[in-house]
Structure formats: C-alpha cells, structure tokens
Amino acid sequence: MRRTVEILTGKAELCRSIMGALPDWFSEPEVIEASARAVEELPVFGYIEADVVTAMIALKPHLPDAVEIALIATRPEYHGRGAGRHLVDAAERFAHESGARLLTVKTLAPRGRDEPQFEATRRFYDRTGFIRAEVFAKLWHEDHPCLFMVKPLMETQLSRTAL
C-alpha cells in the first residue's frame, strides 16, 4: 500500500539516508549534514511504499502567505513512480491548512553544463505547476545559481490526491 504520512521522529536519519543515495544531486557531505540538522525542526512528510519510506519532503513555513519546500528527495530506485507528486500534493494541503497562498521552492538554475539530473528536477517542478520566477546568481554560491519557483495555491488544486 502506498501512502503519505507525517514523519515525527528520525527525520535527520531519514534525510541522510535518502540524500546519501543521491550523489548526482547531493555530493557534498556538509550539505547533507546541514540538511539533516535543519529537517529536525521542520514539518516532514514521507511517502511509503511496501513499508519503506521511499521519499521525503521538508517544509519551511514563511507565514502568513508562503510555505517553502526546503527539501524533496526520492530514493533513486523509486524515481518516476509518483512519490514526488504525492509529496507536492501533501505540501499544498499543509500550506493551505496553514493559511498560505503560495508554495515556493529553490533549485539549481541552468548553468550551461550537461546536468540532466537538474534539468529533470526543473521539469518535475514545471509539471507540478511551479512557475520559474527569478534566478539569484549568488544566493548560494557564484557557481550554484538559485532558481526561485512559485506555485499559487488555489482551492481546486488542493484535492487532487488523498493522503
């Protein structure tokens, strides 16, 4: 059975496990460790398939009007099976229930290199209704331009997938 659940304990360990399995996206150990520490204080949802947490999403409220996807990651052997879509749906419900009107995410902007994994990430956000709003060339590092994406939340979008 597949389902989305709120993760209340073991968030850091789950984060390390999933991010560590994705070296094409998360190759810097200090980034993984910083993310693991950060998710401990954030709402986290996991997608469970056959009793395995196959994907996770961590949300950072910027209330009153926005909730940010601070992290979303799926174990590589489960890519393309719908976990990410279900987690974005859970994020939309969480944001709506919090009174937010926007869901936001930051990801790596195109930087003129052959990086199919990051292009796939951007296409995922495009498919899930995010709008490419702005590039911040030096928010993270001059070699890591940040693409800021937003998704306006509407009542009709919030009922697509049940938890």
MARBA-3410 file (N, C-alpha, C, O; in Angstrom, 1 decimal):
163
0.8,-1.2,0.0,0.0,0.0,0.0,0.9,1.3,0.0,1.9,1.3,0.7 ~ 0.5,2.2,-0.8,1.3,3.5,-0.9,0.5,4.5,-0.1,-0.7,4.6,-0.2 ~ 1.2,5.4,0.6,0.6,6.4,1.4,1.6,7.5,1.8,2.8,7.3,1.8 ~ 1.1,8.7,2.1,1.9,9.8,2.6,1.6,10.0,4.1,0.4,10.0,4.5 ~ 2.6,10.1,4.9,2.4,10.2,6.3,3.4,11.4,6.8,4.4,11.7,6.2
3.0,12.0,7.9,3.9,12.9,8.5,4.9,12.1,9.3,4.6,11.2,10.1 ~ 6.2,12.6,9.2,7.3,11.9,9.9,7.5,12.8,11.1,7.8,14.0,11.0 ~ 7.5,12.2,12.3,7.6,12.9,13.6,9.0,12.6,14.3,9.5,13.5,15.0 ~ 9.5,11.5,14.0,10.8,11.1,14.6,11.8,10.6,13.6,11.3,10.1,12.5 ~ 13.1,10.6,13.8,14.0,10.0,12.9,14.2,10.8,11.6,14.6,10.3,10.6
13.8,12.1,11.7,13.9,12.9,10.4,15.3,13.1,9.9,15.5,12.9,8.7 ~ 16.3,13.3,10.8,17.7,13.5,10.3,18.2,12.3,9.7,18.9,12.3,8.7 ~ 18.0,11.1,10.3,18.5,9.9,9.8,17.8,9.6,8.4,18.5,9.1,7.5 ~ 16.5,9.8,8.3,15.9,9.6,7.0,16.5,10.5,6.0,16.7,10.1,4.8 ~ 16.7,11.8,6.3,17.3,12.7,5.4,18.7,12.2,4.9,18.9,12.2,3.7
19.5,11.9,5.9,20.8,11.4,5.5,20.8,10.2,4.6,21.5,10.0,3.6 ~ 19.9,9.3,4.9,19.7,8.0,4.1,19.3,8.3,2.7,19.9,7.8,1.7 ~ 18.3,9.2,2.5,17.8,9.4,1.1,18.8,10.3,0.4,19.1,10.0,-0.8 ~ 19.2,11.4,1.0,20.2,12.3,0.3,21.5,11.6,0.0,22.1,11.8,-1.1 ~ 21.9,10.7,0.9,23.2,10.0,0.6,23.1,9.0,-0.5,24.1,8.6,-1.1
21.9,8.6,-0.9,21.7,7.7,-2.0,21.6,8.4,-3.3,21.4,7.8,-4.4 ~ 21.7,9.8,-3.3,21.5,10.6,-4.5,22.8,11.5,-4.7,22.7,12.7,-4.7 ~ 23.9,10.8,-5.0,25.2,11.6,-5.2,25.2,12.5,-6.4,25.9,13.5,-6.4 ~ 24.3,12.3,-7.4,24.3,13.2,-8.5,23.6,14.5,-8.2,23.9,15.5,-8.8 ~ 22.8,14.5,-7.1,22.2,15.7,-6.7,22.9,16.3,-5.4,23.0,17.5,-5.3
23.2,15.4,-4.5,23.8,15.9,-3.2,25.1,15.2,-3.0,25.2,14.2,-2.4 ~ 26.2,15.9,-3.5,27.5,15.3,-3.5,28.4,15.8,-2.4,29.5,15.3,-2.1 ~ 27.9,16.9,-1.7,28.7,17.5,-0.6,28.2,17.0,0.7,27.1,17.4,1.1 ~ 29.1,16.3,1.5,28.7,15.8,2.8,28.2,16.9,3.8,27.3,16.6,4.6 ~ 28.8,18.0,3.7,28.4,19.1,4.6,27.0,19.6,4.3,26.3,20.1,5.2
26.6,19.6,3.0,25.2,19.9,2.6,24.2,18.9,3.2,23.2,19.3,3.7 ~ 24.6,17.6,3.1,23.7,16.6,3.6,23.5,16.7,5.1,22.4,16.6,5.6 ~ 24.6,17.0,5.8,24.6,17.1,7.2,23.8,18.3,7.7,23.0,18.3,8.6 ~ 24.0,19.5,7.0,23.3,20.7,7.3,21.8,20.5,7.1,20.9,20.9,7.8 ~ 21.4,19.8,6.0,20.0,19.5,5.7,19.4,18.6,6.8,18.3,18.8,7.2
20.2,17.6,7.2,19.7,16.6,8.2,19.4,17.4,9.5,18.4,17.1,10.2 ~ 20.3,18.3,9.9,20.1,19.1,11.1,18.8,20.0,10.9,18.0,20.1,11.9 ~ 18.7,20.6,9.8,17.6,21.5,9.5,16.2,20.8,9.6,15.3,21.4,10.1 ~ 16.1,19.6,9.0,14.8,19.0,8.9,14.3,18.6,10.3,13.1,18.4,10.4 ~ 15.1,18.5,11.3,14.7,18.1,12.6,13.6,19.1,13.1,12.8,18.8,13.9
13.8,20.4,12.7,12.9,21.4,13.2,11.7,21.8,12.2,11.0,22.7,12.5 ~ 11.6,21.0,11.1,10.6,21.3,10.1,9.5,20.2,10.0,9.8,19.1,10.4 ~ 8.4,20.6,9.5,7.4,19.6,9.2,7.9,18.7,8.1,8.4,19.2,7.0 ~ 7.9,17.4,8.2,8.4,16.5,7.2,7.3,15.4,6.9,6.6,14.9,7.8 ~ 7.1,15.1,5.6,6.2,14.1,5.2,7.0,13.1,4.4,8.0,13.4,3.7
6.6,11.8,4.5,7.3,10.7,3.8,6.3,10.0,3.0,5.1,9.9,3.3 ~ 6.7,9.5,1.9,5.9,8.6,1.0,6.3,7.2,1.2,7.5,6.9,1.1 ~ 5.4,6.4,1.6,5.7,5.0,2.0,5.1,4.0,0.9,4.0,4.1,0.5 ~ 6.0,3.1,0.5,5.6,2.1,-0.5,6.2,0.8,0.1,7.4,0.7,0.3 ~ 5.3,-0.2,0.3,5.7,-1.5,0.8,6.5,-1.4,2.1,7.6,-2.0,2.2
6.1,-0.6,3.0,6.7,-0.3,4.3,8.1,0.3,4.3,8.8,0.2,5.2 ~ 8.4,0.9,3.1,9.7,1.6,3.0,9.4,3.1,2.7,8.5,3.4,1.9 ~ 10.0,4.0,3.5,9.9,5.4,3.2,10.8,5.7,2.0,12.0,5.8,2.0 ~ 10.1,5.8,0.8,10.8,6.0,-0.5,11.2,7.4,-0.8,12.0,7.6,-1.7 ~ 10.5,8.4,-0.2,10.7,9.8,-0.5,10.3,10.6,0.7,9.6,10.2,1.5
10.9,11.8,0.7,10.5,12.7,1.8,10.5,14.2,1.3,11.0,14.5,0.3 ~ 9.7,15.0,2.1,9.6,16.4,1.8,9.7,17.1,3.1,9.0,16.7,4.1 ~ 10.5,18.2,3.2,10.5,19.0,4.4,10.0,20.4,4.0,10.4,21.0,3.0 ~ 9.2,21.0,4.9,8.5,22.2,4.6,9.0,23.3,5.6,9.1,23.1,6.8 ~ 9.2,24.5,5.1,9.5,25.6,5.9,8.5,26.7,5.7,8.5,27.4,4.7
7.6,26.9,6.7,6.6,27.9,6.7,7.2,29.3,6.7,8.1,29.6,7.5 ~ 6.8,30.2,5.8,7.1,31.6,5.8,5.8,32.3,5.9,5.4,33.0,4.9 ~ 5.1,32.1,6.9,3.7,32.6,7.1,3.7,34.1,7.3,4.7,34.7,7.8 ~ 2.6,34.8,6.8,1.3,34.2,6.6,1.1,33.6,5.2,0.1,32.9,5.0 ~ 1.9,34.0,4.2,1.5,33.7,2.9,2.2,32.6,2.1,1.8,32.3,1.0
3.3,32.1,2.6,4.1,31.1,1.8,4.6,30.0,2.7,4.9,30.1,3.9 ~ 4.7,28.8,2.0,5.4,27.7,2.6,6.4,27.3,1.6,6.1,27.1,0.4 ~ 7.7,27.0,2.0,8.8,26.7,1.1,9.0,25.2,1.2,9.0,24.6,2.3 ~ 9.2,24.5,0.1,9.8,23.2,0.0,11.3,23.3,0.3,12.0,23.7,-0.6 ~ 11.7,23.0,1.5,13.1,23.1,1.9,13.9,22.0,1.3,15.1,22.1,1.0
13.2,20.8,1.2,13.9,19.6,0.6,12.9,18.6,0.1,11.8,18.4,0.8 ~ 13.1,18.1,-1.0,12.3,17.0,-1.5,13.3,16.0,-2.2,14.1,16.4,-3.0 ~ 13.2,14.7,-1.8,14.1,13.8,-2.4,13.5,12.4,-2.4,12.7,12.0,-1.5 ~ 13.8,11.6,-3.4,13.2,10.3,-3.6,14.4,9.3,-3.8,15.3,9.6,-4.6 ~ 14.4,8.2,-3.1,15.4,7.2,-3.3,15.5,6.8,-4.8,14.4,6.7,-5.5
16.7,6.7,-5.4,16.8,6.5,-6.9,16.0,5.4,-7.4,15.5,5.5,-8.6 ~ 15.9,4.3,-6.7,15.2,3.1,-7.3,13.7,3.3,-7.4,13.0,2.5,-7.9 ~ 13.2,4.4,-6.8,11.8,4.7,-6.8,11.4,6.0,-7.7,10.3,6.4,-7.7 ~ 12.4,6.5,-8.4,12.2,7.7,-9.2,11.1,7.3,-10.3,11.1,6.2,-10.8 ~ 10.3,8.2,-10.6,9.3,8.1,-11.7,8.1,7.3,-11.3,7.3,6.8,-12.2
7.9,7.0,-10.0,6.7,6.2,-9.6,5.7,7.0,-8.9,4.7,6.4,-8.3 ~ 5.8,8.3,-8.9,4.7,9.2,-8.3,4.9,9.7,-6.9,4.1,10.5,-6.4 ~ 6.0,9.3,-6.2,6.2,9.7,-4.9,6.3,11.3,-4.8,5.7,11.9,-3.9 ~ 7.1,11.9,-5.7,7.3,13.3,-5.7,5.9,14.1,-5.8,5.7,15.1,-5.1 ~ 5.1,13.6,-6.8,3.8,14.2,-7.0,3.0,14.2,-5.7,2.3,15.2,-5.4
2.9,13.0,-5.1,2.1,12.9,-3.8,2.7,13.8,-2.7,1.9,14.3,-2.0 ~ 4.0,13.9,-2.7,4.6,14.8,-1.6,4.3,16.3,-1.9,4.0,17.0,-1.0 ~ 4.3,16.7,-3.2,3.9,18.0,-3.5,2.5,18.3,-3.2,2.1,19.3,-2.7 ~ 1.6,17.3,-3.4,0.2,17.4,-3.0,0.1,17.6,-1.5,-0.7,18.4,-1.0 ~ 0.9,16.8,-0.7,0.8,17.0,0.7,1.3,18.3,1.2,0.8,18.9,2.1
2.3,18.9,0.5,2.8,20.2,0.8,1.8,21.3,0.5,1.6,22.2,1.3 ~ 1.0,21.1,-0.6,0.0,22.0,-0.9,-1.1,22.0,0.1,-1.6,23.1,0.6 ~ -1.5,20.8,0.6,-2.5,20.7,1.7,-2.0,21.4,3.0,-2.7,22.1,3.6 ~ -0.8,21.1,3.3,-0.2,21.7,4.5,-0.2,23.2,4.4,-0.6,23.9,5.3 ~ 0.3,23.7,3.3,0.3,25.2,3.1,-1.1,25.8,3.1,-1.3,26.8,3.8
-2.0,25.1,2.5,-3.4,25.6,2.5,-4.0,25.6,4.0,-4.6,26.6,4.4 ~ -3.8,24.5,4.7,-4.2,24.4,6.1,-3.5,25.5,7.0,-4.1,25.9,8.0 ~ -2.3,25.9,6.6,-1.6,26.9,7.3,-2.0,28.3,7.0,-1.6,29.3,7.6 ~ -2.9,28.4,5.9,-3.4,29.7,5.5,-2.5,30.4,4.4,-2.7,31.5,4.1 ~ -1.5,29.7,3.9,-0.6,30.2,2.9,-1.3,30.2,1.6,-2.2,29.4,1.3
-0.8,31.1,0.7,-1.4,31.2,-0.6,-0.3,30.9,-1.7,-0.7,30.8,-2.9 ~ 0.9,30.6,-1.3,2.0,30.3,-2.2,2.8,29.1,-1.7,3.0,29.0,-0.5 ~ 3.2,28.2,-2.6,4.2,27.2,-2.3,5.4,27.6,-3.1,5.3,27.9,-4.3 ~ 6.6,27.6,-2.4,7.8,28.0,-3.1,8.9,26.9,-3.0,8.8,26.0,-2.2 ~ 9.8,27.0,-3.9,11.0,26.1,-3.9,12.2,26.8,-4.6,12.0,27.6,-5.5
13.3,26.5,-4.1,14.6,26.9,-4.7,15.3,25.7,-5.2,15.4,24.7,-4.5 ~ 15.8,25.8,-6.4,16.6,24.7,-7.0,17.7,25.3,-7.8,17.8,26.5,-8.0 ~ 18.6,24.4,-8.3,19.7,24.9,-9.1,19.3,25.4,-10.4,18.5,24.7,-11.2 ~ 19.6,26.6,-10.8,19.3,27.2,-12.1,20.2,26.6,-13.2,21.3,26.1,-12.9 ~ 19.7,26.6,-14.4,20.6,26.1,-15.5,21.9,26.9,-15.5,21.9,28.1,-15.3
23.0,26.2,-15.7,24.3,26.9,-15.7,25.2,26.5,-16.9,26.4,26.6,-16.8 ~ 24.6,26.2,-18.0,25.3,25.9,-19.2,26.2,24.6,-19.2,27.1,24.5,-19.9 ~ 25.8,23.7,-18.4,26.5,22.4,-18.3,25.6,21.3,-18.6,24.4,21.5,-18.6 ~ 26.1,20.1,-19.0,25.3,19.0,-19.2,25.0,18.4,-17.8,25.8,17.6,-17.3 ~ 23.8,18.7,-17.3,23.4,18.2,-16.0,22.0,17.7,-16.0,21.1,18.4,-15.6
21.8,16.5,-16.6,20.4,16.0,-16.8,19.7,15.8,-15.6,18.4,16.0,-15.6 ~ 20.3,15.5,-14.4,19.6,15.3,-13.2,18.9,16.6,-12.7,17.8,16.6,-12.2 ~ 19.6,17.8,-12.9,19.0,19.0,-12.5,18.0,19.5,-13.5,17.0,20.2,-13.1 ~ 18.1,19.2,-14.8,17.1,19.5,-15.8,15.8,18.7,-15.4,14.7,19.2,-15.6 ~ 16.0,17.4,-15.0,14.9,16.6,-14.7,14.2,17.2,-13.4,12.9,17.2,-13.4
14.9,17.7,-12.5,14.3,18.4,-11.3,13.5,19.6,-11.7,12.4,19.7,-11.3 ~ 14.1,20.4,-12.6,13.3,21.6,-13.0,12.0,21.2,-13.8,11.0,21.8,-13.6 ~ 12.1,20.2,-14.6,10.9,19.7,-15.4,9.9,19.2,-14.4,8.7,19.4,-14.6 ~ 10.3,18.5,-13.3,9.4,18.0,-12.3,8.6,19.2,-11.7,7.4,19.1,-11.6 ~ 9.3,20.2,-11.4,8.6,21.4,-10.8,7.7,22.0,-11.8,6.6,22.4,-11.5
8.2,22.1,-13.1,7.3,22.7,-14.1,6.0,21.8,-14.2,4.9,22.4,-14.3 ~ 6.1,20.5,-14.3,5.0,19.6,-14.4,4.0,19.7,-13.2,2.8,19.5,-13.4 ~ 4.5,20.1,-12.0,3.7,20.1,-10.9,3.1,21.5,-10.6,2.6,21.8,-9.6 ~ 3.3,22.4,-11.6,2.6,23.7,-11.6,3.4,24.8,-11.0,2.9,25.9,-10.8 ~ 4.7,24.7,-10.8,5.5,25.8,-10.4,5.9,26.7,-11.5,6.0,26.3,-12.7
6.0,28.0,-11.2,6.4,29.0,-12.2,7.8,29.4,-11.9,8.2,29.7,-10.7 ~ 8.7,29.5,-12.9,10.1,29.9,-12.7,10.0,31.5,-12.6,9.7,32.2,-13.5 ~ 10.3,31.9,-11.3,10.1,33.3,-11.0,11.3,34.2,-11.1,11.3,35.3,-11.7 ~ 12.5,33.7,-10.6,13.7,34.5,-10.6,14.9,33.7,-10.4,14.9,32.6,-9.7 ~ 16.0,34.1,-11.0,17.3,33.5,-10.7,18.1,34.4,-9.8,18.3,35.6,-10.1
18.6,33.9,-8.8,19.5,34.6,-7.9,20.9,34.0,-8.1,21.3,32.9,-7.6 ~ 21.7,34.8,-8.8,23.0,34.3,-9.3,24.0,33.9,-8.2,24.8,33.0,-8.3 ~ 23.9,34.6,-7.0,24.9,34.4,-6.0,24.3,34.1,-4.6,24.9,34.3,-3.6 ~ 23.0,33.7,-4.6,22.4,33.4,-3.3,23.1,32.4,-2.5,23.4,32.5,-1.3 ~ 23.5,31.3,-3.2,24.2,30.2,-2.6,25.7,30.3,-2.8,26.4,30.2,-1.8
26.1,30.4,-4.0,27.5,30.5,-4.4,27.5,30.9,-5.9,26.6,30.5,-6.6 ~ 28.5,31.6,-6.3,28.5,32.0,-7.7,28.5,30.9,-8.7,28.1,31.1,-9.9 ~ 28.9,29.7,-8.3,28.9,28.6,-9.2,27.6,27.7,-9.0,27.4,26.7,-9.7 ~ 26.7,28.2,-8.1,25.5,27.5,-7.9,24.3,28.5,-7.9,23.8,28.8,-6.9 ~ 23.9,28.9,-9.1,22.8,29.9,-9.2,21.5,29.3,-8.7,21.2,28.1,-9.1
20.7,30.1,-8.0,19.5,29.6,-7.5,18.3,30.0,-8.3,18.1,31.2,-8.7 ~ 17.5,29.0,-8.7,16.2,29.3,-9.4,15.1,29.3,-8.4,14.9,28.2,-7.8 ~ 14.4,30.4,-8.2,13.3,30.5,-7.3,12.0,30.3,-8.1,11.8,31.0,-9.1 ~ 11.2,29.3,-7.6,10.0,29.0,-8.3,8.8,29.1,-7.3,9.0,28.9,-6.1 ~ 7.7,29.5,-7.8,6.5,29.7,-7.0,5.3,29.0,-7.6,5.2,28.7,-8.8
4.4,28.6,-6.7,3.2,27.9,-7.2,2.0,28.6,-6.4,1.9,28.4,-5.2 ~ 1.2,29.3,-7.1,0.0,29.9,-6.4,-0.9,28.7,-6.0,-1.2,27.8,-6.8 ~ -1.5,28.8,-4.8,-2.4,27.7,-4.4,-3.8,28.2,-4.6,-4.2,29.3,-4.2 ~ -4.6,27.3,-5.2,-6.0,27.6,-5.4,-6.8,26.4,-4.9,-6.3,25.3,-4.8 ~ -8.0,26.7,-4.4,-8.8,25.7,-3.8,-8.9,24.4,-4.6,-8.9,23.3,-4.1
-9.1,24.5,-5.9,-9.3,23.3,-6.8,-8.0,22.5,-6.9,-8.2,21.3,-7.2 ~ -6.9,23.0,-6.6,-5.6,22.2,-6.7,-5.4,21.4,-5.5,-4.7,20.4,-5.5 ~ -6.1,21.7,-4.4,-5.8,21.0,-3.1,-6.5,19.7,-2.9,-6.2,19.0,-1.9 ~ -7.3,19.2,-3.8,-8.0,18.0,-3.6,-7.6,16.8,-4.5,-8.3,15.8,-4.6 ~ -6.5,17.0,-5.3,-6.2,16.0,-6.3,-5.9,14.6,-5.7,-6.4,13.6,-6.2
-5.0,14.5,-4.7,-4.6,13.2,-4.2,-4.9,13.2,-2.7,-4.4,14.0,-1.9 ~ -5.5,12.2,-2.2,-5.8,12.0,-0.8,-4.5,11.5,-0.1,-3.8,10.7,-0.7 ~ -4.4,11.8,1.1,-3.2,11.3,1.9,-3.3,9.8,2.1,-2.5,9.3,2.8
END
